[in-house]
């Protein structure tokens, strides 16, 4: 199939997107990437409505260029009181270490775009250039409402069936998220089968069997990687881990130190932290939650509720052993530089790769 460049042509951007990492992406990061000619992104799935509005307006105050706003489209948590109690009981010794009581109940700390019409209203009001969906898809009429407002839409997909569903919903372009990617896997049904395709395999599959533009995501850290994905049929690439060490990102000091250490080579895809598959640097919570006698974690985002409480408790005692530090398989290649410099370096490497081919 011919590569579609409607994304880059429509938005007037370089074929490079900064991933919308909720909790890490800031207005300063998104604006810096957009000002450099690429597409900056915000992740508002973990934010309140007022926080999301503030982030969007703050980004718009920093740049007149297009940027992307990402929302979570997860299904409601599957409540199972017995399973949730078993998970809390398993984590109880960790709370005991800090002389704290284990939580007695779990809450859905992140509302889904699917059940929160106020999020759609906010996007239609503020009209960012791009809106992207993660964990699933909204109804086709909501996608059309965004498109009618002049908003370009993206959806993360991990398989061909998900890509075809996104096309049927009217989404403009697809973010092909390979198994190498850091952070939460965008699989629509986390309880269903997962082929765990690599980014390259997924890009080639989608390029061959559907007509929407494809954006490659997962394990892309260098200009050579970008060229490989463009050669495979992608119209652009999306990078997250490559921007984790930028001064504009909201990564913590402990996270930044780990990104510079050999620990960054040890990432794992796990449900332990949030209840959904997500790739991050292996920490004590992951190893504790994956022991042979461990029960399955509570569903998303219930497990995230208790994980955040444990991390907050540990942090008050000076420990970062339970922090979720999301990172892709090649995050050890992340560079410490301003976001604009990262974009420039990637473009220079891309030009070199093209000249050498």
Secondary structure, DSSP 8 states (H G I E B T S, - for coil): -----HHHHHHT--SEEE---TTT--HHHHHHHHHTTSBEEEE-TTS-HHHHHHHHHHHHHH-SS-EEEEEE--------HHHHHHHHHHHHHHHHTTT----S-----S--GGG-HHHHHHHHHH--SEEEEESS---HHHHHHHHHTT-EEEEEESSHHHHHHHHHTT-SEEEEE-TT--EE---S-TTS------HHHHHHHHHHH--SEEEEESS--SHHHHHHHHHTT-SEEEESGGGTTSTTS---HHHHHHHTSGGGG-EEEESTTTSS-EEEE--HHHHHHTSTT------TTHHHHHHHHHHHHHHHTT--TT---B--TTGGG---S-HHHHHHHHHHHHHHHHHH-
